[in-house]
Amino acid sequence: MDGLRRCEPRLGTGSGAGAVEGRPLDALRRYPALLVRAAERLCAVPIAHVVEVMRALPIEPIAGAPSFVPGLAIIRGAPTPVVDLGLLTGSRSATGRWVTLRLGDRRAALAVDAVIGVRALDGWLLQDLPPLLRDAGAEVVEAIGVIDAELLVSLRAGRLVPEDVWQALAAREAVP
């Protein structure tokens, strides 16, 4: 069965696959993640990076921004960049909900289609899941790093969750 890797308990620099803040991932530990759907993909975002889930707000476009950044929104009185997770992981824009991420003393919002919920994922499972940015081209990953290095760290900590893994997690939770 595939797994989910690097759902970090705290925002950190992680060094390499299976690392949390530079330390090896503990295969026996459970790591909380927010599961979301974006462009027909199930994604896991480390819960420690999540500030809140909210409805989508009006967006003001930013001239010259990459295609996956539709613009800025005013969230809790602060201009906040919105990153379309659907365009990062698939071929279409995500609509519906936003997940606000903590990036040091700043915030960014991820546009997603739906929020599934919080799940604790086993470290051994996390080690095998594909990276959230697996299908993003090198130029996209580089653009994210230019825009905000902490956003890149947060997105690299996320993972794609294949349907068979999701079904296994749901079945395990259904057992009393």
Number of C-alpha atoms within 10 A of each C-alpha: 9 17 20 29 33 31 33 25 16 13 20 17 17 19 12 12 17 23 20 22 16 13 12 14 22 17 15 10 12 17 24 20 26 22 22 24 21 27 20 13 18 22 26 30 26 27 23 18 27 20 15 12 15 15 11 17 14 10 15 14 14 12 8 8 12 14 13 20 21 19 21 20 20 14 16 7 7 11 16 18 24 26 26 25 30 22 19 25 24 16 11 15 19 24 17 14 21 26 26 22 23 19 19 11 5 13 20 23 27 23 29 26 22 18 19 13 10 15 18 15 19 19 22 19 19 28 22 18 21 19 23 24 21 14 13 15 12 11 9 16 18 14 16 20 14 11 14 13 14 19 22 18 17 23 23 21 28 28 28 25 26 17 12 11 18 16 12 12 14 12 10 10 10 8 6 4
